[in-house]
């Protein structure tokens, strides 16, 4: 039961984190997006 909870949370986190850069990409202009270091983008 605990494993199922952990798996569900991990999947939720992956979806949440993968959706954040997409939403930020549309809101932030391309010029300022290029100035962001790749390290921050990876996180």
C-alpha positions in Angstrom: 0.0 0.0 0.0 2.8 2.4 0.9 4.6 1.6 -2.4 1.5 2.5 -4.4 1.4 5.8 -2.6 5.0 6.5 -3.3 4.7 5.6 -7.0 1.6 7.8 -7.3 3.4 10.7 -5.7 6.5 10.3 -7.9 4.3 10.3 -11.0 2.5 13.4 -9.8 5.8 15.2 -9.2 7.1 14.3 -12.6 3.9 15.6 -14.3 4.0 18.7 -12.1 7.6 19.5 -12.8 7.3 18.7 -16.6 4.3 21.1 -16.8 6.1 24.0 -15.1 8.7 24.7 -17.8 6.0 24.6 -20.5 3.9 27.2 -18.7 6.9 29.3 -18.0 8.1 29.0 -21.6 4.9 30.6 -22.9 4.9 33.4 -20.3 8.6 34.3 -20.6 9.8 36.0 -23.8 12.4 34.0 -25.8 15.1 36.6 -25.2 15.0 36.2 -21.4 14.6 32.5 -21.8 18.0 32.3 -23.6 19.7 34.2 -20.8 18.6 31.5 -18.2 21.5 29.1 -17.5 20.8 25.4 -18.5 21.4 24.4 -14.9 18.3 26.2 -13.7 16.3 24.8 -16.7 17.3 21.2 -15.8 16.0 21.6 -12.3 
